Amino acid sequence: MKKIIFAFLLMMVSVSLAAQDCVYEKNELDKFSKEKIVRSKPAILWVHKVNGNNLSVVGRYEKSREWLEIKYLSSEPFSLAEGQEIIFLFKDQSTLALKSNEAVTAEKTKDAARWTALFSCNLDEASFSKLSSGNFTDIRITTAEGNNFDKPISADMASRLPQMLKCLRAAEKAK
């Protein structure tokens, strides 16, 4: 009997610790629609060590739809057309192409030293599952101008996205 109680307590502690890894900017019910709204904290996937340019993602869930918001900070101006591909390269050389939901033009940051753009990509079940593996090594953003921003993603940085997606699903299902 003591072993059963101990096993149960151990399981509860591990669930509690796993839940503490989840950090949200928003996790609530909309008071008008009663729809669940979830927005994770940003996860940085790539940072340039000298100039500070970076790429970060936020997981979103609202109106029964999951998507990623991707923020890219660059030294040069750029834009994305609606449907522009954002491609993840995986360790097994397979790829996953997500499409930008909207056209976006990067704007100058307040200090006017860089350009930043925020764009979103829907996640279907297959893309959600593939990104949850965390086995991607690179990301490519193809701009409307025809330039490719190819960024290597370290294993440490890549591990942040699966954790964020796991938390997004957990929050969706919680009432």
MDAnalysis code that builds the backbone (N, CA, C; Angstrom):
import MDAnalysis as mda
import numpy as np

u = mda.Universe.empty(525, n_residues=175, atom_resindex=np.repeat(np.arange(175), 3), trajectory=True)
u.add_TopologyAttr("name", ["N", "CA", "C"] * 175)
u.add_TopologyAttr("resid", np.arange(1, 176))
u.add_TopologyAttr("resname", ["MET", "LYS", "LYS", "ILE", "ILE", "PHE", "ALA", "PHE", "LEU", "LEU", "MET", "MET", "VAL", "SER", "VAL", "SER", "LEU", "ALA", "ALA", "GLN", "ASP", "CYS", "VAL", "TYR", "GLU", "LYS", "ASN", "GLU", "LEU", "ASP", "LYS", "PHE", "SER", "LYS", "GLU", "LYS", "ILE", "VAL", "ARG", "SER", "LYS", "PRO", "ALA", "ILE", "LEU", "TRP", "VAL", "HIS", "LYS", "VAL", "ASN", "GLY", "ASN", "ASN", "LEU", "SER", "VAL", "VAL", "GLY", "ARG", "TYR", "GLU", "LYS", "SER", "ARG", "GLU", "TRP", "LEU", "GLU", "ILE", "LYS", "TYR", "LEU", "SER", "SER", "GLU", "PRO", "PHE", "SER", "LEU", "ALA", "GLU", "GLY", "GLN", "GLU", "ILE", "ILE", "PHE", "LEU", "PHE", "LYS", "ASP", "GLN", "SER", "THR", "LEU", "ALA", "LEU", "LYS", "SER", "ASN", "GLU", "ALA", "VAL", "THR", "ALA", "GLU", "LYS", "THR", "LYS", "ASP", "ALA", "ALA", "ARG", "TRP", "THR", "ALA", "LEU", "PHE", "SER", "CYS", "ASN", "LEU", "ASP", "GLU", "ALA", "SER", "PHE", "SER", "LYS", "LEU", "SER", "SER", "GLY", "ASN", "PHE", "THR", "ASP", "ILE", "ARG", "ILE", "THR", "THR", "ALA", "GLU", "GLY", "ASN", "ASN", "PHE", "ASP", "LYS", "PRO", "ILE", "SER", "ALA", "ASP", "MET", "ALA", "SER", "ARG", "LEU", "PRO", "GLN", "MET", "LEU", "LYS", "CYS", "LEU", "ARG", "ALA", "ALA", "GLU", "LYS", "ALA", "LYS"])
u.atoms.positions = np.array([
    [0.821, -1.190, 0.000],
    [0.000, 0.000, 0.000],
    [0.869, 1.259, 0.000],
    [1.948, 1.240, 0.796],
    [2.841, 2.385, 0.845],
    [3.491, 2.630, -0.512],
    [3.810, 1.535, -1.214],
    [4.424, 1.669, -2.536],
    [3.460, 2.324, -3.520],
    [2.190, 1.980, -3.435],
    [1.180, 2.561, -4.323],
    [1.037, 4.052, -4.035],
    [0.975, 4.411, -2.785],
    [0.854, 5.822, -2.409],
    [2.100, 6.584, -2.851],
    [3.269, 5.994, -2.625],
    [4.518, 6.634, -3.036],
    [4.558, 6.838, -4.551],
    [4.166, 5.817, -5.311],
    [4.145, 5.914, -6.776],
    [3.176, 7.006, -7.227],
    [2.016, 7.082, -6.573],
    [1.029, 8.102, -6.920],
    [1.575, 9.504, -6.642],
    [2.203, 9.684, -5.489],
    [2.781, 10.987, -5.153],
    [3.899, 11.364, -6.110],
    [4.729, 10.400, -6.464],
    [5.807, 10.644, -7.413],
    [5.248, 11.080, -8.768],
    [4.180, 10.421, -9.205],
    [3.542, 10.788, -10.470],
    [2.984, 12.211, -10.405],
    [2.362, 12.576, -9.302],
    [1.789, 13.911, -9.149],
    [2.883, 14.985, -9.163],
    [3.999, 14.710, -8.526],
    [5.109, 15.655, -8.501],
    [5.669, 15.835, -9.903],
    [5.833, 14.748, -10.656],
    [6.382, 14.859, -12.010],
    [5.438, 15.623, -12.924],
    [4.134, 15.417, -12.798],
    [3.155, 16.181, -13.594],
    [3.228, 17.652, -13.216],
    [3.337, 17.930, -11.927],
    [3.423, 19.306, -11.449],
    [4.674, 19.997, -11.977],
    [5.807, 19.301, -11.944],
    [7.049, 19.880, -12.450],
    [6.986, 20.123, -13.945],
    [6.385, 19.218, -14.697],
    [6.259, 19.402, -16.144],
    [5.386, 20.604, -16.455],
    [4.329, 20.791, -15.699],
    [3.427, 21.916, -15.928],
    [4.118, 23.243, -15.636],
    [5.083, 23.253, -14.715],
    [5.774, 24.483, -14.381],
    [6.693, 24.947, -15.500],
    [7.018, 24.087, -16.453],
    [7.844, 24.482, -17.582],
    [7.080, 25.346, -18.566],
    [5.770, 25.397, -18.453],
    [4.931, 26.145, -19.383],
    [4.750, 27.574, -18.901],
    [5.083, 28.513, -19.788],
    [4.940, 29.923, -19.479],
    [4.121, 30.563, -20.592],
    [3.101, 31.299, -20.212],
    [2.190, 31.891, -21.185],
    [2.136, 33.402, -21.040],
    [1.953, 34.083, -22.155],
    [1.616, 35.498, -22.098],
    [0.117, 35.639, -21.868],
    [-0.636, 34.668, -22.398],
    [-2.085, 34.679, -22.223],
    [-2.585, 33.249, -22.223],
    [-3.474, 32.944, -21.285],
    [-4.093, 31.626, -21.206],
    [-5.423, 31.833, -20.486],
    [-6.462, 32.123, -21.266],
    [-7.736, 32.501, -20.661],
    [-8.901, 32.203, -21.584],
    [-10.082, 32.326, -21.024],
    [-11.311, 32.252, -21.814],
    [-11.738, 33.667, -22.156],
    [-12.072, 33.904, -23.417],
    [-12.588, 35.201, -23.816],
    [-13.947, 35.393, -23.153],
    [-14.134, 36.521, -22.479],
    [-15.367, 36.700, -21.714],
    [-16.605, 36.865, -22.591],
    [-16.426, 37.223, -23.861],
    [-17.575, 37.356, -24.749],
    [-17.903, 36.056, -25.470],
    [-16.887, 35.462, -26.083],
    [-17.119, 34.270, -26.904],
    [-16.994, 32.958, -26.125],
    [-16.369, 33.023, -24.956],
    [-16.085, 31.826, -24.141],
    [-15.117, 30.885, -24.858],
    [-14.395, 31.420, -25.841],
    [-13.369, 30.665, -26.570],
    [-12.061, 30.709, -25.792],
    [-11.325, 29.609, -25.835],
    [-10.009, 29.525, -25.205],
    [-9.018, 30.325, -26.046],
    [-8.203, 31.152, -25.386],
    [-7.160, 31.934, -26.055],
    [-5.846, 31.626, -25.352],
    [-4.859, 31.154, -26.129],
    [-3.558, 30.812, -25.563],
    [-2.479, 31.479, -26.405],
    [-1.543, 32.104, -25.714],
    [-0.374, 32.703, -26.365],
    [0.822, 32.388, -25.482],
    [1.780, 31.631, -26.044],
    [2.970, 31.266, -25.275],
    [3.920, 32.455, -25.178],
    [4.865, 32.354, -24.271],
    [5.969, 33.311, -24.253],
    [6.843, 33.021, -25.471],
    [7.534, 34.020, -25.996],
    [8.400, 33.786, -27.165],
    [9.535, 32.807, -26.865],
    [9.858, 32.009, -27.861],
    [11.016, 31.113, -27.806],
    [11.996, 31.572, -28.876],
    [13.188, 31.936, -28.476],
    [14.199, 32.383, -29.439],
    [14.823, 31.156, -30.082],
    [14.828, 31.133, -31.424],
    [15.405, 30.003, -32.156],
    [16.801, 30.306, -32.705],
    [17.078, 31.592, -32.960],
    [18.375, 31.948, -33.535],
    [18.742, 33.361, -33.104],
    [20.024, 33.553, -32.774],
    [20.534, 34.877, -32.427],
    [21.904, 35.051, -33.066],
    [22.118, 36.190, -33.715],
    [23.443, 36.531, -34.224],
    [24.248, 37.068, -33.051],
    [25.389, 36.475, -32.794],
    [26.150, 36.799, -31.583],
    [26.790, 38.182, -31.605],
    [26.944, 38.774, -32.787],
    [27.592, 40.077, -32.869],
    [26.573, 41.215, -32.951],
    [25.664, 41.147, -33.927],
    [24.775, 42.292, -34.142],
    [23.413, 42.181, -33.462],
    [23.104, 41.043, -32.852],
    [21.850, 40.911, -32.112],
    [20.628, 40.583, -32.945],
    [20.785, 40.438, -34.253],
    [19.641, 40.017, -35.059],
    [19.135, 38.691, -34.504],
    [17.825, 38.449, -34.581],
    [17.306, 37.204, -34.026],
    [16.002, 36.778, -34.663],
    [15.637, 35.547, -34.368],
    [14.409, 34.934, -34.867],
    [13.736, 34.270, -33.669],
    [12.479, 34.630, -33.424],
    [11.756, 34.026, -32.308],
    [10.368, 33.593, -32.765],
    [9.770, 32.678, -32.014],
    [8.436, 32.173, -32.342],
    [7.556, 32.186, -31.095],
    [6.271, 32.345, -31.343],
    [5.254, 32.289, -30.297],
    [4.183, 31.330, -30.785],
    [3.747, 30.430, -29.925],
    [2.640, 29.538, -30.251],
    [1.324, 30.205, -29.900],
    [0.341, 30.087, -30.799],
    [-0.970, 30.713, -30.570],
    [-2.073, 29.693, -30.796],
    [-3.134, 29.832, -29.998],
    [-4.349, 29.040, -30.182],
    [-5.526, 29.953, -29.908],
    [-6.429, 30.014, -30.882],
    [-7.635, 30.812, -30.720],
    [-8.630, 30.388, -31.795],
    [-9.891, 30.346, -31.433],
    [-10.956, 29.973, -32.366],
    [-10.669, 28.631, -33.034],
    [-10.226, 27.666, -32.230],
    [-9.937, 26.297, -32.681],
    [-8.867, 26.248, -33.757],
    [-7.957, 27.195, -33.767],
    [-6.887, 27.253, -34.762],
    [-5.553, 27.418, -34.046],
    [-4.539, 26.663, -34.500],
    [-3.181, 26.769, -33.964],
    [-2.292, 27.417, -35.021],
    [-1.398, 28.287, -34.565],
    [-0.458, 28.872, -35.500],
    [0.787, 29.346, -34.767],
    [1.826, 29.612, -35.563],
    [3.055, 30.200, -35.043],
    [3.111, 31.649, -35.476],
    [3.529, 32.510, -34.572],
    [3.898, 33.871, -34.933],
    [5.417, 33.890, -34.943],
    [5.976, 34.330, -36.033],
    [7.430, 34.358, -36.185],
    [7.861, 35.814, -36.284],
    [8.827, 36.177, -35.463],
    [9.369, 37.537, -35.486],
    [10.819, 37.457, -35.918],
    [11.153, 38.207, -36.969],
    [12.519, 38.207, -37.473],
    [13.065, 39.624, -37.412],
    [14.228, 39.771, -36.812],
    [14.918, 41.048, -36.681],
    [16.153, 40.978, -37.565],
    [16.249, 41.886, -38.543],
    [17.293, 41.815, -39.562],
    [18.046, 43.146, -39.689],
    [19.238, 43.070, -40.266],
    [20.031, 44.277, -40.541],
    [19.577, 44.963, -41.817],
    [18.798, 44.277, -42.616],
    [18.380, 44.832, -43.903],
    [16.860, 44.771, -44.051],
    [16.293, 45.699, -44.811],
    [14.842, 45.689, -45.012],
    [14.414, 44.462, -45.825],
    [13.196, 43.987, -45.591],
    [12.669, 42.843, -46.325],
    [11.153, 42.845, -46.215],
    [10.534, 42.040, -47.051],
    [9.089, 41.847, -46.970],
    [8.768, 40.405, -47.329],
    [7.594, 39.979, -46.915],
    [7.101, 38.646, -47.248],
    [5.750, 38.805, -47.930],
    [5.540, 38.036, -48.971],
    [4.231, 38.015, -49.627],
    [3.347, 37.010, -48.899],
    [2.052, 37.183, -49.020],
    [1.143, 36.179, -48.470],
    [1.441, 34.851, -49.152],
    [1.524, 33.781, -48.387],
    [1.825, 32.462, -48.937],
    [3.302, 32.185, -49.103],
    [4.164, 33.150, -48.727],
    [5.616, 32.954, -48.812],
    [6.017, 31.804, -47.891],
    [6.963, 30.977, -48.319],
    [7.342, 29.799, -47.535],
    [8.401, 30.092, -46.483],
    [8.181, 29.504, -45.333],
    [9.152, 29.443, -44.255],
    [9.457, 27.952, -44.116],
    [10.699, 27.567, -44.384],
    [11.029, 26.145, -44.487],
    [11.939, 25.719, -43.335],
    [11.551, 24.637, -42.667],
    [12.371, 24.013, -41.635],
    [13.075, 22.815, -42.252],
    [14.388, 22.700, -42.025],
    [15.178, 21.559, -42.483],
    [15.445, 20.666, -41.272],
    [15.182, 19.369, -41.432],
    [15.329, 18.417, -40.330],
    [16.606, 17.598, -40.476],
    [17.008, 16.957, -39.390],
    [18.241, 16.164, -39.369],
    [18.267, 15.098, -40.447],
    [17.099, 14.526, -40.788],
    [17.045, 13.481, -41.819],
    [16.955, 14.060, -43.234],
    [17.193, 15.373, -43.364],
    [17.169, 16.116, -44.625],
    [15.760, 16.336, -45.183],
    [14.730, 15.950, -44.438],
    [13.363, 16.266, -44.862],
    [13.089, 17.728, -44.520],
    [12.049, 18.274, -45.130],
    [11.700, 19.668, -44.888],
    [10.221, 19.804, -44.533],
    [9.905, 20.900, -43.930],
    [8.523, 21.272, -43.644],
    [8.374, 22.719, -44.070],
    [7.468, 22.978, -45.010],
    [7.230, 24.334, -45.490],
    [5.918, 24.852, -44.910],
    [6.018, 25.939, -44.175],
    [4.839, 26.644, -43.688],
    [4.661, 27.878, -44.552],
    [3.435, 28.320, -44.698],
    [3.170, 29.486, -45.548],
    [2.728, 30.668, -44.700],
    [3.270, 31.824, -45.047],
    [2.909, 33.050, -44.356],
    [1.431, 33.358, -44.600],
    [0.704, 33.681, -43.522],
    [-0.723, 33.967, -43.644],
    [-1.027, 35.338, -44.241],
    [-0.048, 36.220, -44.229],
    [-0.293, 37.574, -44.693],
    [0.965, 38.171, -45.300],
    [0.774, 39.222, -46.086],
    [1.911, 39.977, -46.605],
    [2.399, 40.903, -45.497],
    [3.725, 40.982, -45.353],
    [4.322, 41.786, -44.287],
    [5.529, 42.530, -44.833],
    [5.672, 43.786, -44.438],
    [6.863, 44.563, -44.750],
    [7.542, 44.917, -43.443],
    [8.826, 44.615, -43.363],
    [9.578, 44.913, -42.135],
    [9.607, 46.414, -41.895],
    [9.534, 46.770, -40.628],
    [9.585, 48.177, -40.237],
    [10.856, 48.423, -39.448],
    [11.330, 49.671, -39.497],
    [12.534, 50.023, -38.737],
    [12.231, 49.957, -37.247],
    [13.209, 49.472, -36.489],
    [13.067, 49.451, -35.037],
    [13.186, 50.875, -34.506],
    [12.847, 51.068, -33.249],
    [12.873, 52.408, -32.648],
    [14.241, 53.064, -32.742],
    [15.300, 52.260, -32.596],
    [16.649, 52.827, -32.682],
    [17.121, 52.964, -34.132],
    [16.260, 52.566, -35.086],
    [16.517, 52.669, -36.529],
    [17.751, 51.892, -36.978],
    [18.203, 50.941, -36.160],
    [19.395, 50.162, -36.513],
    [19.035, 48.876, -37.254],
    [17.805, 48.392, -37.079],
    [17.411, 47.118, -37.681],
    [15.987, 47.201, -38.210],
    [15.617, 46.101, -38.867],
    [14.275, 45.960, -39.427],
    [13.602, 44.763, -38.777],
    [12.326, 44.870, -38.473],
    [11.629, 43.771, -37.818],
    [10.269, 43.529, -38.476],
    [9.898, 42.271, -38.523],
    [8.590, 41.891, -39.060],
    [8.035, 40.738, -38.242],
    [6.731, 40.768, -38.058],
    [6.012, 39.713, -37.355],
    [5.025, 39.118, -38.345],
    [5.118, 37.801, -38.545],
    [4.203, 37.135, -39.477],
    [3.765, 35.814, -38.886],
    [2.676, 35.272, -39.400],
    [2.124, 34.047, -38.823],
    [1.996, 32.954, -39.877],
    [2.012, 31.708, -39.389],
    [1.868, 30.514, -40.225],
    [0.946, 29.540, -39.504],
    [-0.094, 29.074, -40.175],
    [-1.005, 28.094, -39.580],
    [-0.287, 26.767, -39.373],
    [-0.730, 26.042, -38.346],
    [-0.208, 24.708, -38.073],
    [-1.336, 23.691, -38.209],
    [-1.207, 22.787, -39.177],
    [-2.139, 21.660, -39.222],
    [-1.555, 20.553, -38.343],
    [-2.263, 19.457, -38.217],
    [-1.815, 18.391, -37.317],
    [-0.456, 17.813, -37.738],
    [-0.240, 17.644, -39.039],
    [1.025, 17.069, -39.524],
    [2.205, 18.000, -39.237],
    [2.051, 19.289, -39.497],
    [3.157, 20.224, -39.248],
    [3.393, 20.392, -37.746],
    [2.319, 20.391, -36.959],
    [2.452, 20.471, -35.500],
    [3.276, 19.281, -34.992],
    [2.938, 18.098, -35.479],
    [3.621, 16.884, -35.058],
    [5.095, 16.899, -35.470],
    [5.370, 17.303, -36.700],
    [6.754, 17.307, -37.185],
    [7.601, 18.318, -36.411],
    [7.073, 19.509, -36.164],
    [7.820, 20.504, -35.395],
    [7.998, 20.076, -33.945],
    [7.045, 19.302, -33.429],
    [7.138, 18.826, -32.044],
    [8.290, 17.862, -31.831],
    [8.817, 17.302, -32.908],
    [9.957, 16.389, -32.784],
    [11.224, 17.139, -32.368],
    [11.309, 18.411, -32.725],
    [12.491, 19.203, -32.380],
    [13.725, 18.829, -33.162],
    [13.577, 18.021, -34.195],
    [14.731, 17.544, -34.956],
    [15.118, 18.448, -36.121],
    [14.760, 19.715, -36.069],
    [15.142, 20.602, -37.167],
    [16.482, 21.264, -36.869],
    [17.206, 21.569, -37.933],
    [18.558, 22.101, -37.795],
    [18.712, 23.483, -38.416],
    [17.810, 23.826, -39.327],
    [17.907, 25.102, -40.036],
    [16.508, 25.614, -40.352],
    [16.443, 26.916, -40.589],
    [15.202, 27.521, -41.048],
    [15.552, 28.474, -42.187],
    [14.689, 28.525, -43.184],
    [14.865, 29.438, -44.317],
    [13.613, 30.284, -44.452],
    [13.839, 31.582, -44.495],
    [12.757, 32.515, -44.783],
    [13.063, 33.101, -46.153],
    [12.175, 32.872, -47.108],
    [12.350, 33.416, -48.443],
    [11.537, 34.704, -48.536],
    [12.195, 35.789, -48.847],
    [11.522, 37.085, -48.878],
    [10.828, 37.313, -50.216],
    [9.968, 38.304, -50.240],
    [9.284, 38.671, -51.476],
    [10.285, 39.187, -52.517],
    [11.411, 39.679, -52.043],
    [12.458, 40.174, -52.951],
    [13.273, 39.036, -53.562],
    [13.029, 37.800, -53.109],
    [13.739, 36.645, -53.636],
    [14.986, 36.272, -52.860],
    [15.239, 36.926, -51.744],
    [16.395, 36.596, -50.904],
    [16.028, 35.476, -49.936],
    [17.006, 34.670, -49.586],
    [16.816, 33.637, -48.573],
    [17.582, 34.015, -47.322],
    [16.885, 34.037, -46.192],
    [17.546, 34.174, -44.902],
    [17.640, 32.759, -44.350],
    [18.810, 32.133, -44.479],
    [19.046, 30.782, -43.965],
    [19.708, 30.892, -42.602],
    [19.091, 30.284, -41.599],
    [19.600, 30.388, -40.239],
    [19.784, 28.996, -39.642],
    [20.979, 28.701, -39.135],
    [21.198, 27.428, -38.441],
    [20.548, 27.499, -37.064],
    [19.935, 26.415, -36.643],
    [19.288, 26.353, -35.336],
    [20.027, 25.306, -34.501],
    [20.582, 25.714, -33.379],
    [21.297, 24.772, -32.515],
    [20.299, 23.810, -31.875],
    [20.795, 22.660, -31.440],
    [19.921, 21.667, -30.796],
    [19.264, 22.252, -29.550],
    [20.003, 23.074, -28.810],
    [19.447, 23.705, -27.616],
    [18.282, 24.629, -27.979],
    [18.481, 25.439, -28.995],
    [17.413, 26.354, -29.435],
    [16.239, 25.567, -30.018],
    [16.529, 24.521, -30.795],
    [15.464, 23.722, -31.419],
    [14.598, 23.034, -30.371],
    [15.170, 22.726, -29.213],
    [14.399, 22.043, -28.168],
    [13.330, 22.944, -27.549],
    [13.435, 24.235, -27.746],
    [12.471, 25.175, -27.167],
    [11.107, 25.096, -27.844],
    [11.093, 24.852, -29.151],
    [9.822, 24.812, -29.879],
    [8.956, 23.620, -29.478],
    [9.487, 22.403, -29.374],
    [8.631, 21.285, -28.934],
    [8.039, 21.510, -27.543],
    [8.822, 22.069, -26.643],
    [8.315, 22.348, -25.296],
    [7.167, 23.356, -25.375],
    [7.349, 24.397, -26.175],
    [6.308, 25.403, -26.326],
    [5.044, 24.799, -26.937],
    [5.203, 23.941, -27.947],
    [4.045, 23.311, -28.586],
    [3.336, 22.361, -27.623],
    [4.106, 21.639, -26.809],
    [3.516, 20.754, -25.801],
    [2.659, 21.573, -24.829],
    [3.180, 22.703, -24.407],
    [2.444, 23.572, -23.489],
    [1.196, 24.157, -24.157],
    [1.312, 24.482, -25.434],
    [0.162, 25.023, -26.169],
    [-0.970, 24.010, -26.169],
    [-0.654, 22.753, -26.460],
    [-1.670, 21.685, -26.459],
    [-2.254, 21.461, -25.071],
    [-1.394, 21.494, -24.061],
    [-1.871, 21.291, -22.699],
    [-2.845, 22.395, -22.290],
    [-2.535, 23.623, -22.658],
    [-3.410, 24.741, -22.306],
    [-4.727, 24.683, -23.088],
    [-4.658, 24.253, -24.340],
    [-5.880, 24.119, -25.158],
    [-6.867, 23.172, -24.502],
    [-6.328, 22.065, -23.999],
    [-7.181, 21.012, -23.465],
    [-7.676, 21.294, -22.053],
    [-6.949, 22.157, -21.338],
    [-7.368, 22.493, -19.968],
    [-8.597, 23.385, -20.020],
    [-9.495, 23.158, -19.134],
    [-10.717, 23.964, -19.094],
    [-10.589, 25.077, -18.086],
])
